[in-house]
Amino acid sequence: MEPNINETALESSESDNEIDQQFPVAMWDFNQCDPKKCSGRKLSRLGLVKSLKLKQRFPGVVLTPTAVKCLSPDDKEVMSSKGLAVVDCSWARIDETPLSSLRPKYGRLLPFLVAANPINYGKPCQLSCVEALAAAMYIAGYADMAKKYLSKFTWGHSFYDLNNELLDSYANCKNSQEIILTQENYIKKEQQKQKDDRNAQPDFPPSDDSSSED
């Protein structure tokens, strides 16, 4: 069941912001989301992400839809030394967002994952900022840090519950090529499972509700 959207769900544990940040975490905020429902804004209030100016460059790994390479454990060295950043913008307005102005050196896409945030619950690939950051951390080998970021949201554990198999599989890959292969195999398996489930449903003959009396 999709969780209810409410401010309380986004405001849990505001005072508990003790996280061992092993590298810089940042975001560009294009001001396209409701501030009361924006996970990136909450992380900023907690001091867990640094807000960047729209044309400010970031030297580390950048999660952006304009990237052509998939993030993988191979990015751990860059992430640990230069940091991790995410683009905070509305999925419905990506085409009008000037993402090309960011020009990241290490732009990365995330592999297939399912959203657990209240706005896009159950939808593939439409992750919130905290989900995207946590996924990147987990895949790169920072699982504890990822879970602590998610713990700032009452629904955060659901993201790991929905994706734990995938996240563990991705984290065991070596590079982006293996990540993509793992993603493709998972999608094919899920599609076959859905097909088998449909085929397993019994076919009942049409019922004849008509009756007649002689």
Secondary structure, 3 states (H helix, E strand, C coil): CCCCCCHHHHCCCCCCCCCCCCCCEEEEECCCCCCCCCHHHHHHHCCCCEEECCCCCCCCEEECCCCCCECCHHHHHHHHHHCEEEEECCHHHHHHCCHHHHCCCEEEECCCCECCCCCCCCCECCCCHHHHHHHHHHHCCCHHHHHHHHCCCCCHHHHHHHHHHHHHHHHCCCCHHHHHHHHHHHHHHHHHHHHHHHHHCCCCCCCCCCCCCC
